[in-house]
Amino acid sequence: MLEIKNISKTFNPNSINEKRALDNLSLTLNDGDFVTVIGGNGAGKSTLLNAIAGTWLVDSGSIVLDGEDVTNLAEHQRAKFLGRVFQDPMMGTAANMQIEENLALANRRGNKRGLAWQITPGEKEYYLEMLKLLNLGLENRMTTKVGLLSGGQRQALTLLMATLKEPKLLLLDEHTAALDPKTAKIVLDLTVELVKKSNLTTFMVTHNMRDALNYGNRLIMMNEGKIILDVSGKEKEKLTINDLLELFNKNGELNDSMILS
C-alpha cells in the first residue's frame, strides 16, 4: 500500500540551523498493516508522516501510494488517498459548522463541487448510523455546532471523518496526546474498531510506549531520521516497555514525556 524508497529531508540546509530530519529512509507498508511509530524528540516521526502527507516535499527518494507515485504531488492532491487525524482536536473539524455538516464535508471530499449543498435524508440516516459507532450520543446532536463539543468528542468525530471514505492510508499524528488518559483510551479503542471495520492501512505516530506495544501489528522505532527497529507479529508481542527503554537509552533518545506516559 505504501512504498518509501531512500527519502531524505534536510531543513535549513547550509546554515547554522541545518537539521537532517530524514536520512535515506526506506519503508514498505503492506495492505492492512497497522504500524505504530515511536522515537525521541527530533527522531523524524512527524517529519516522516508529513512527508507522506505532502505537507512538505522530500529532497530525494520516492513515495508510492497504492501503486501511484505521489512524490511530487502537493498536499491537497494527496488528500484523496489519505485520512488524517492531528494531535490538536481543534484542527480536524470546522467549529462553526454542525456535526452533520462536518460529516458531509468529509463524505463529499474529492467529489465535484456544485451549487447544491443540502444534506439529503439518505445522508442524514447514514451519518446517524455512523455516529452510533462512537457510542458518545452524538447521533442525537447532529445539528449541534462542533465547537460546543469536548476535545475528546471532537477527536472522535475527526477520526470518524478521516475514515468515512475508507482512505488508502490513515495517518494518526499523536492523535490522543492532548487527551486525558480515560478519553485517550476511548479514542484509541475507537481507532481499532474503525480500522478493523474497513481493514485500513494505518500509520500511527505516538510518544506513548505502552500504546506502541498494545496497538497495531507492527512497531517501528526511529532515531536521527532513520528506522532503527521494525518488528511485527510474534516478535512485537514479545517486546516489553523495558526492551524499548533499553533501546532508547542505548540511542540517547529517552525523554520525560515517554517516561511519564
C-alpha positions as protocol buffer text, in pm:
chain_id: "A"
residue {
  index: 1
  type: MET
  ca { x: 0 y: 0 z: 0 }
}
residue {
  index: 2
  type: LEU
  ca { x: 290 y: 235 z: 73 }
}
residue {
  index: 3
  type: GLU
  ca { x: 644 y: 211 z: -59 }
}
residue {
  index: 4
  type: ILE
  ca { x: 901 y: 467 z: 51 }
}
residue {
  index: 5
  type: LYS
  ca { x: 1245 y: 446 z: -110 }
}
residue {
  index: 6
  type: ASN
  ca { x: 1555 y: 629 z: 12 }
}
residue {
  index: 7
  type: ILE
  ca { x: 1387 y: 955 z: 112 }
}
residue {
  index: 8
  type: SER
  ca { x: 1585 y: 1235 z: 273 }
}
residue {
  index: 9
  type: LYS
  ca { x: 1480 y: 1573 z: 409 }
}
residue {
  index: 10
  type: THR
  ca { x: 1702 y: 1849 z: 545 }
}
residue {
  index: 11
  type: PHE
  ca { x: 1568 y: 2168 z: 699 }
}
residue {
  index: 12
  type: ASN
  ca { x: 1762 y: 2497 z: 680 }
}
residue {
  index: 13
  type: PRO
  ca { x: 2038 y: 2349 z: 459 }
}
residue {
  index: 14
  type: ASN
  ca { x: 2380 y: 2517 z: 456 }
}
residue {
  index: 15
  type: SER
  ca { x: 2301 y: 2718 z: 768 }
}
residue {
  index: 16
  type: ILE
  ca { x: 2388 y: 2703 z: 1136 }
}
residue {
  index: 17
  type: ASN
  ca { x: 2040 y: 2557 z: 1197 }
}
residue {
  index: 18
  type: GLU
  ca { x: 2074 y: 2275 z: 942 }
}
residue {
  index: 19
  type: LYS
  ca { x: 1884 y: 1965 z: 1053 }
}
residue {
  index: 20
  type: ARG
  ca { x: 1877 y: 1635 z: 863 }
}
residue {
  index: 21
  type: ALA
  ca { x: 1532 y: 1510 z: 963 }
}
residue {
  index: 22
  type: LEU
  ca { x: 1513 y: 1205 z: 732 }
}
residue {
  index: 23
  type: ASP
  ca { x: 1827 y: 1020 z: 629 }
}
residue {
  index: 24
  type: ASN
  ca { x: 1795 y: 792 z: 324 }
}
residue {
  index: 25
  type: LEU
  ca { x: 1494 y: 619 z: 480 }
}
residue {
  index: 26
  type: SER
  ca { x: 1309 y: 328 z: 318 }
}
residue {
  index: 27
  type: LEU
  ca { x: 986 y: 168 z: 437 }
}
residue {
  index: 28
  type: THR
  ca { x: 714 y: -57 z: 295 }
}
residue {
  index: 29
  type: LEU
  ca { x: 365 y: -87 z: 445 }
}
residue {
  index: 30
  type: ASN
  ca { x: 157 y: -384 z: 336 }
}
residue {
  index: 31
  type: ASP
  ca { x: -216 y: -360 z: 277 }
}
residue {
  index: 32
  type: GLY
  ca { x: -389 y: -370 z: 618 }
}
residue {
  index: 33
  type: ASP
  ca { x: -76 y: -301 z: 825 }
}
residue {
  index: 34
  type: PHE
  ca { x: -136 y: -105 z: 1148 }
}
residue {
  index: 35
  type: VAL
  ca { x: 204 y: 43 z: 1226 }
}
residue {
  index: 36
  type: THR
  ca { x: 286 y: 229 z: 1547 }
}
residue {
  index: 37
  type: VAL
  ca { x: 585 y: 465 z: 1521 }
}
residue {
  index: 38
  type: ILE
  ca { x: 784 y: 571 z: 1825 }
}
residue {
  index: 39
  type: GLY
  ca { x: 1100 y: 772 z: 1880 }
}
residue {
  index: 40
  type: GLY
  ca { x: 1252 y: 1053 z: 2083 }
}
residue {
  index: 41
  type: ASN
  ca { x: 1215 y: 1424 z: 2017 }
}
residue {
  index: 42
  type: GLY
  ca { x: 1361 y: 1505 z: 1677 }
}
residue {
  index: 43
  type: ALA
  ca { x: 1380 y: 1140 z: 1573 }
}
residue {
  index: 44
  type: GLY
  ca { x: 1191 y: 1213 z: 1250 }
}
residue {
  index: 45
  type: LYS
  ca { x: 849 y: 1062 z: 1330 }
}
residue {
  index: 46
  type: SER
  ca { x: 638 y: 1365 z: 1243 }
}
residue {
  index: 47
  type: THR
  ca { x: 867 y: 1458 z: 954 }
}
residue {
  index: 48
  type: LEU
  ca { x: 808 y: 1115 z: 801 }
}
residue {
  index: 49
  type: LEU
  ca { x: 432 y: 1145 z: 848 }
}
residue {
  index: 50
  type: ASN
  ca { x: 432 y: 1493 z: 695 }
}
residue {
  index: 51
  type: ALA
  ca { x: 644 y: 1372 z: 404 }
}
residue {
  index: 52
  type: ILE
  ca { x: 386 y: 1102 z: 333 }
}
residue {
  index: 53
  type: ALA
  ca { x: 105 y: 1358 z: 360 }
}
residue {
  index: 54
  type: GLY
  ca { x: 283 y: 1603 z: 131 }
}
residue {
  index: 55
  type: THR
  ca { x: 300 y: 1880 z: 390 }
}
residue {
  index: 56
  type: TRP
  ca { x: 650 y: 1928 z: 256 }
}
residue {
  index: 57
  type: LEU
  ca { x: 828 y: 1757 z: -31 }
}
residue {
  index: 58
  type: VAL
  ca { x: 1131 y: 1538 z: 25 }
}
residue {
  index: 59
  type: ASP
  ca { x: 1474 y: 1635 z: -109 }
}
residue {
  index: 60
  type: SER
  ca { x: 1533 y: 1296 z: -268 }
}
residue {
  index: 61
  type: GLY
  ca { x: 1383 y: 949 z: -294 }
}
residue {
  index: 62
  type: SER
  ca { x: 1030 y: 841 z: -383 }
}
residue {
  index: 63
  type: ILE
  ca { x: 690 y: 779 z: -221 }
}
residue {
  index: 64
  type: VAL
  ca { x: 448 y: 541 z: -393 }
}
residue {
  index: 65
  type: LEU
  ca { x: 95 y: 503 z: -256 }
}
residue {
  index: 66
  type: ASP
  ca { x: -122 y: 216 z: -382 }
}
residue {
  index: 67
  type: GLY
  ca { x: 88 y: 196 z: -698 }
}
residue {
  index: 68
  type: GLU
  ca { x: 82 y: 569 z: -773 }
}
residue {
  index: 69
  type: ASP
  ca { x: 394 y: 783 z: -742 }
}
residue {
  index: 70
  type: VAL
  ca { x: 293 y: 1078 z: -522 }
}
residue {
  index: 71
  type: THR
  ca { x: 646 y: 1207 z: -454 }
}
residue {
  index: 72
  type: ASN
  ca { x: 592 y: 1539 z: -627 }
}
residue {
  index: 73
  type: LEU
  ca { x: 220 y: 1581 z: -559 }
}
residue {
  index: 74
  type: ALA
  ca { x: 112 y: 1869 z: -338 }
}
residue {
  index: 75
  type: GLU
  ca { x: -65 y: 1806 z: -8 }
}
residue {
  index: 76
  type: HIS
  ca { x: -415 y: 1877 z: -146 }
}
residue {
  index: 77
  type: GLN
  ca { x: -353 y: 1640 z: -437 }
}
residue {
  index: 78
  type: ARG
  ca { x: -270 y: 1354 z: -197 }
}
residue {
  index: 79
  type: ALA
  ca { x: -572 y: 1424 z: 26 }
}
residue {
  index: 80
  type: LYS
  ca { x: -797 y: 1197 z: -180 }
}
residue {
  index: 81
  type: PHE
  ca { x: -580 y: 898 z: -82 }
}
residue {
  index: 82
  type: LEU
  ca { x: -536 y: 986 z: 284 }
}
residue {
  index: 83
  type: GLY
  ca { x: -726 y: 1024 z: 609 }
}
residue {
  index: 84
  type: ARG
  ca { x: -551 y: 1221 z: 880 }
}
residue {
  index: 85
  type: VAL
  ca { x: -607 y: 1298 z: 1248 }
}
residue {
  index: 86
  type: PHE
  ca { x: -389 y: 1562 z: 1412 }
}
residue {
  index: 87
  type: GLN
  ca { x: -268 y: 1594 z: 1771 }
}
residue {
  index: 88
  type: ASP
  ca { x: -479 y: 1905 z: 1829 }
}
residue {
  index: 89
  type: PRO
  ca { x: -851 y: 1810 z: 1848 }
}
residue {
  index: 90
  type: MET
  ca { x: -939 y: 2156 z: 1714 }
}
residue {
  index: 91
  type: MET
  ca { x: -766 y: 2102 z: 1378 }
}
residue {
  index: 92
  type: GLY
  ca { x: -973 y: 1828 z: 1217 }
}
residue {
  index: 93
  type: THR
  ca { x: -1317 y: 1988 z: 1227 }
}
residue {
  index: 94
  type: ALA
  ca { x: -1493 y: 2316 z: 1145 }
}
residue {
  index: 95
  type: ALA
  ca { x: -1604 y: 2457 z: 1481 }
}
residue {
  index: 96
  type: ASN
  ca { x: -1878 y: 2685 z: 1344 }
}
residue {
  index: 97
  type: MET
  ca { x: -2046 y: 2409 z: 1145 }
}
residue {
  index: 98
  type: GLN
  ca { x: -2285 y: 2143 z: 1269 }
}
residue {
  index: 99
  type: ILE
  ca { x: -2181 y: 1782 z: 1327 }
}
residue {
  index: 100
  type: GLU
  ca { x: -2377 y: 1663 z: 1023 }
}
residue {
  index: 101
  type: GLU
  ca { x: -2226 y: 1941 z: 808 }
}
residue {
  index: 102
  type: ASN
  ca { x: -1874 y: 1836 z: 908 }
}
residue {
  index: 103
  type: LEU
  ca { x: -1956 y: 1477 z: 815 }
}
residue {
  index: 104
  type: ALA
  ca { x: -2098 y: 1592 z: 483 }
}
residue {
  index: 105
  type: LEU
  ca { x: -1775 y: 1778 z: 405 }
}
residue {
  index: 106
  type: ALA
  ca { x: -1574 y: 1464 z: 477 }
}
residue {
  index: 107
  type: ASN
  ca { x: -1812 y: 1240 z: 281 }
}
residue {
  index: 108
  type: ARG
  ca { x: -1806 y: 1465 z: -26 }
}
residue {
  index: 109
  type: ARG
  ca { x: -1429 y: 1511 z: -29 }
}
residue {
  index: 110
  type: GLY
  ca { x: -1293 y: 1452 z: -378 }
}
residue {
  index: 111
  type: ASN
  ca { x: -1632 y: 1496 z: -545 }
}
residue {
  index: 112
  type: LYS
  ca { x: -1702 y: 1770 z: -795 }
}
residue {
  index: 113
  type: ARG
  ca { x: -1835 y: 2078 z: -622 }
}
residue {
  index: 114
  type: GLY
  ca { x: -2177 y: 2200 z: -729 }
}
residue {
  index: 115
  type: LEU
  ca { x: -2424 y: 2463 z: -615 }
}
residue {
  index: 116
  type: ALA
  ca { x: -2634 y: 2218 z: -412 }
}
residue {
  index: 117
  type: TRP
  ca { x: -2527 y: 2187 z: -50 }
}
residue {
  index: 118
  type: GLN
  ca { x: -2838 y: 2046 z: 115 }
}
residue {
  index: 119
  type: ILE
  ca { x: -2782 y: 1723 z: 307 }
}
residue {
  index: 120
  type: THR
  ca { x: -3022 y: 1458 z: 179 }
}
residue {
  index: 121
  type: PRO
  ca { x: -3239 y: 1240 z: 408 }
}
residue {
  index: 122
  type: GLY
  ca { x: -3033 y: 941 z: 297 }
}
residue {
  index: 123
  type: GLU
  ca { x: -2711 y: 1112 z: 401 }
}
residue {
  index: 124
  type: LYS
  ca { x: -2860 y: 1209 z: 738 }
}
residue {
  index: 125
  type: GLU
  ca { x: -2953 y: 847 z: 806 }
}
residue {
  index: 126
  type: TYR
  ca { x: -2606 y: 730 z: 708 }
}
residue {
  index: 127
  type: TYR
  ca { x: -2436 y: 987 z: 935 }
}
residue {
  index: 128
  type: LEU
  ca { x: -2665 y: 893 z: 1221 }
}
residue {
  index: 129
  type: GLU
  ca { x: -2570 y: 526 z: 1191 }
}
residue {
  index: 130
  type: MET
  ca { x: -2200 y: 610 z: 1169 }
}
residue {
  index: 131
  type: LEU
  ca { x: -2220 y: 837 z: 1476 }
}
residue {
  index: 132
  type: LYS
  ca { x: -2370 y: 550 z: 1673 }
}
residue {
  index: 133
  type: LEU
  ca { x: -2037 y: 369 z: 1632 }
}
residue {
  index: 134
  type: LEU
  ca { x: -1875 y: 633 z: 1853 }
}
residue {
  index: 135
  type: ASN
  ca { x: -2104 y: 547 z: 2143 }
}
residue {
  index: 136
  type: LEU
  ca { x: -2092 y: 909 z: 2260 }
}
residue {
  index: 137
  type: GLY
  ca { x: -2454 y: 1007 z: 2199 }
}
residue {
  index: 138
  type: LEU
  ca { x: -2359 y: 1238 z: 1913 }
}
residue {
  index: 139
  type: GLU
  ca { x: -2622 y: 1078 z: 1688 }
}
residue {
  index: 140
  type: ASN
  ca { x: -2875 y: 1274 z: 1900 }
}
residue {
  index: 141
  type: ARG
  ca { x: -2688 y: 1602 z: 1848 }
}
residue {
  index: 142
  type: MET
  ca { x: -2634 y: 1612 z: 1473 }
}
residue {
  index: 143
  type: THR
  ca { x: -2728 y: 1980 z: 1443 }
}
residue {
  index: 144
  type: THR
  ca { x: -2501 y: 2086 z: 1731 }
}
residue {
  index: 145
  type: LYS
  ca { x: -2210 y: 2315 z: 1642 }
}
residue {
  index: 146
  type: VAL
  ca { x: -1886 y: 2119 z: 1669 }
}
residue {
  index: 147
  type: GLY
  ca { x: -1727 y: 2400 z: 1871 }
}
residue {
  index: 148
  type: LEU
  ca { x: -1955 y: 2307 z: 2161 }
}
residue {
  index: 149
  type: LEU
  ca { x: -1812 y: 1953 z: 2186 }
}
residue {
  index: 150
  type: SER
  ca { x: -1539 y: 1845 z: 2426 }
}
residue {
  index: 151
  type: GLY
  ca { x: -1187 y: 1776 z: 2298 }
}
residue {
  index: 152
  type: GLY
  ca { x: -1244 y: 1401 z: 2315 }
}
residue {
  index: 153
  type: GLN
  ca { x: -1574 y: 1423 z: 2129 }
}
residue {
  index: 154
  type: ARG
  ca { x: -1415 y: 1638 z: 1858 }
}
residue {
  index: 155
  type: GLN
  ca { x: -1124 y: 1397 z: 1820 }
}
residue {
  index: 156
  type: ALA
  ca { x: -1362 y: 1101 z: 1793 }
}
residue {
  index: 157
  type: LEU
  ca { x: -1561 y: 1290 z: 1530 }
}
residue {
  index: 158
  type: THR
  ca { x: -1240 y: 1378 z: 1343 }
}
residue {
  index: 159
  type: LEU
  ca { x: -1143 y: 1011 z: 1343 }
}
residue {
  index: 160
  type: LEU
  ca { x: -1482 y: 916 z: 1201 }
}
residue {
  index: 161
  type: MET
  ca { x: -1450 y: 1186 z: 932 }
}
residue {
  index: 162
  type: ALA
  ca { x: -1100 y: 1067 z: 841 }
}
residue {
  index: 163
  type: THR
  ca { x: -1221 y: 710 z: 787 }
}
residue {
  index: 164
  type: LEU
  ca { x: -1562 y: 782 z: 635 }
}
residue {
  index: 165
  type: LYS
  ca { x: -1445 y: 732 z: 275 }
}
residue {
  index: 166
  type: GLU
  ca { x: -1208 y: 446 z: 358 }
}
residue {
  index: 167
  type: PRO
  ca { x: -876 y: 612 z: 269 }
}
residue {
  index: 168
  type: LYS
  ca { x: -587 y: 419 z: 119 }
}
residue {
  index: 169
  type: LEU
  ca { x: -381 y: 520 z: 423 }
}
residue {
  index: 170
  type: LEU
  ca { x: -483 y: 656 z: 765 }
}
residue {
  index: 171
  type: LEU
  ca { x: -231 y: 889 z: 929 }
}
residue {
  index: 172
  type: LEU
  ca { x: -258 y: 940 z: 1305 }
}
residue {
  index: 173
  type: ASP
  ca { x: -25 y: 1210 z: 1436 }
}
residue {
  index: 174
  type: GLU
  ca { x: -14 y: 1157 z: 1816 }
}
residue {
  index: 175
  type: HIS
  ca { x: -392 y: 1188 z: 1799 }
}
residue {
  index: 176
  type: THR
  ca { x: -451 y: 1112 z: 2168 }
}
residue {
  index: 177
  type: ALA
  ca { x: -160 y: 1312 z: 2316 }
}
residue {
  index: 178
  type: ALA
  ca { x: -379 y: 1611 z: 2406 }
}
residue {
  index: 179
  type: LEU
  ca { x: -648 y: 1400 z: 2575 }
}
residue {
  index: 180
  type: ASP
  ca { x: -678 y: 1280 z: 2934 }
}
residue {
  index: 181
  type: PRO
  ca { x: -595 y: 908 z: 2984 }
}
residue {
  index: 182
  type: LYS
  ca { x: -957 y: 792 z: 3005 }
}
residue {
  index: 183
  type: THR
  ca { x: -1062 y: 979 z: 2690 }
}
residue {
  index: 184
  type: ALA
  ca { x: -744 y: 871 z: 2511 }
}
residue {
  index: 185
  type: LYS
  ca { x: -832 y: 507 z: 2578 }
}
residue {
  index: 186
  type: ILE
  ca { x: -1181 y: 559 z: 2434 }
}
residue {
  index: 187
  type: VAL
  ca { x: -1041 y: 722 z: 2119 }
}
residue {
  index: 188
  type: LEU
  ca { x: -775 y: 451 z: 2077 }
}
residue {
  index: 189
  type: ASP
  ca { x: -1030 y: 171 z: 2113 }
}
residue {
  index: 190
  type: LEU
  ca { x: -1250 y: 350 z: 1860 }
}
residue {
  index: 191
  type: THR
  ca { x: -947 y: 376 z: 1630 }
}
residue {
  index: 192
  type: VAL
  ca { x: -901 y: -1 z: 1641 }
}
residue {
  index: 193
  type: GLU
  ca { x: -1272 y: -57 z: 1573 }
}
residue {
  index: 194
  type: LEU
  ca { x: -1281 y: 173 z: 1269 }
}
residue {
  index: 195
  type: VAL
  ca { x: -952 y: 38 z: 1132 }
}
residue {
  index: 196
  type: LYS
  ca { x: -1073 y: -322 z: 1161 }
}
residue {
  index: 197
  type: LYS
  ca { x: -1413 y: -235 z: 1012 }
}
residue {
  index: 198
  type: SER
  ca { x: -1257 y: -123 z: 683 }
}
residue {
  index: 199
  type: ASN
  ca { x: -919 y: -304 z: 706 }
}
residue {
  index: 200
  type: LEU
  ca { x: -741 y: 32 z: 679 }
}
residue {
  index: 201
  type: THR
  ca { x: -366 y: 56 z: 640 }
}
residue {
  index: 202
  type: THR
  ca { x: -268 y: 276 z: 934 }
}
residue {
  index: 203
  type: PHE
  ca { x: 41 y: 474 z: 1036 }
}
residue {
  index: 204
  type: MET
  ca { x: 20 y: 592 z: 1400 }
}
residue {
  index: 205
  type: VAL
  ca { x: 288 y: 817 z: 1549 }
}
residue {
  index: 206
  type: THR
  ca { x: 295 y: 811 z: 1929 }
}
residue {
  index: 207
  type: HIS
  ca { x: 524 y: 902 z: 2219 }
}
residue {
  index: 208
  type: ASN
  ca { x: 348 y: 651 z: 2445 }
}
residue {
  index: 209
  type: MET
  ca { x: 547 y: 329 z: 2467 }
}
residue {
  index: 210
  type: ARG
  ca { x: 258 y: 130 z: 2613 }
}
residue {
  index: 211
  type: ASP
  ca { x: 28 y: 233 z: 2326 }
}
residue {
  index: 212
  type: ALA
  ca { x: 301 y: 149 z: 2074 }
}
residue {
  index: 213
  type: LEU
  ca { x: 317 y: -203 z: 2217 }
}
residue {
  index: 214
  type: ASN
  ca { x: -56 y: -258 z: 2271 }
}
residue {
  index: 215
  type: TYR
  ca { x: -190 y: -137 z: 1937 }
}
residue {
  index: 216
  type: GLY
  ca { x: -122 y: -245 z: 1582 }
}
residue {
  index: 217
  type: ASN
  ca { x: 53 y: -545 z: 1429 }
}
residue {
  index: 218
  type: ARG
  ca { x: 386 y: -374 z: 1369 }
}
residue {
  index: 219
  type: LEU
  ca { x: 615 y: -135 z: 1561 }
}
residue {
  index: 220
  type: ILE
  ca { x: 879 y: 98 z: 1421 }
}
residue {
  index: 221
  type: MET
  ca { x: 1133 y: 295 z: 1624 }
}
residue {
  index: 222
  type: MET
  ca { x: 1311 y: 593 z: 1472 }
}
residue {
  index: 223
  type: ASN
  ca { x: 1629 y: 778 z: 1565 }
}
residue {
  index: 224
  type: GLU
  ca { x: 1804 y: 1063 z: 1381 }
}
residue {
  index: 225
  type: GLY
  ca { x: 1588 y: 1025 z: 1072 }
}
residue {
  index: 226
  type: LYS
  ca { x: 1643 y: 650 z: 1040 }
}
residue {
  index: 227
  type: ILE
  ca { x: 1446 y: 339 z: 1131 }
}
residue {
  index: 228
  type: ILE
  ca { x: 1641 y: 150 z: 1397 }
}
residue {
  index: 229
  type: LEU
  ca { x: 1377 y: -110 z: 1483 }
}
residue {
  index: 230
  type: ASP
  ca { x: 1099 y: -270 z: 1276 }
}
residue {
  index: 231
  type: VAL
  ca { x: 918 y: -563 z: 1437 }
}
residue {
  index: 232
  type: SER
  ca { x: 584 y: -733 z: 1380 }
}
residue {
  index: 233
  type: GLY
  ca { x: 384 y: -1041 z: 1474 }
}
residue {
  index: 234
  type: LYS
  ca { x: 523 y: -1265 z: 1748 }
}
residue {
  index: 235
  type: GLU
  ca { x: 841 y: -1058 z: 1773 }
}
residue {
  index: 236
  type: LYS
  ca { x: 637 y: -748 z: 1855 }
}
residue {
  index: 237
  type: GLU
  ca { x: 420 y: -936 z: 2104 }
}
residue {
  index: 238
  type: LYS
  ca { x: 730 y: -1039 z: 2299 }
}
residue {
  index: 239
  type: LEU
  ca { x: 855 y: -680 z: 2335 }
}
residue {
  index: 240
  type: THR
  ca { x: 822 y: -511 z: 2674 }
}
residue {
  index: 241
  type: ILE
  ca { x: 848 y: -149 z: 2787 }
}
residue {
  index: 242
  type: ASN
  ca { x: 1184 y: -236 z: 2942 }
}
residue {
  index: 243
  type: ASP
  ca { x: 1304 y: -351 z: 2599 }
}
residue {
  index: 244
  type: LEU
  ca { x: 1203 y: -17 z: 2449 }
}
residue {
  index: 245
  type: LEU
  ca { x: 1359 y: 176 z: 2738 }
}
residue {
  index: 246
  type: GLU
  ca { x: 1686 y: -8 z: 2682 }
}
residue {
  index: 247
  type: LEU
  ca { x: 1682 y: 78 z: 2312 }
}
residue {
  index: 248
  type: PHE
  ca { x: 1604 y: 443 z: 2385 }
}
residue {
  index: 249
  type: ASN
  ca { x: 1881 y: 464 z: 2644 }
}
residue {
  index: 250
  type: LYS
  ca { x: 2123 y: 299 z: 2402 }
}
residue {
  index: 251
  type: ASN
  ca { x: 2047 y: 566 z: 2143 }
}
residue {
  index: 252
  type: GLY
  ca { x: 2024 y: 851 z: 2392 }
}
residue {
  index: 253
  type: GLU
  ca { x: 1668 y: 933 z: 2290 }
}
residue {
  index: 254
  type: LEU
  ca { x: 1469 y: 882 z: 2610 }
}
residue {
  index: 255
  type: ASN
  ca { x: 1274 y: 1190 z: 2723 }
}
residue {
  index: 256
  type: ASP
  ca { x: 1041 y: 1287 z: 3006 }
}
residue {
  index: 257
  type: SER
  ca { x: 719 y: 1261 z: 2804 }
}
residue {
  index: 258
  type: MET
  ca { x: 792 y: 895 z: 2730 }
}
residue {
  index: 259
  type: ILE
  ca { x: 868 y: 813 z: 3093 }
}
residue {
  index: 260
  type: LEU
  ca { x: 552 y: 989 z: 3216 }
}
residue {
  index: 261
  type: SER
  ca { x: 332 y: 822 z: 2955 }
}
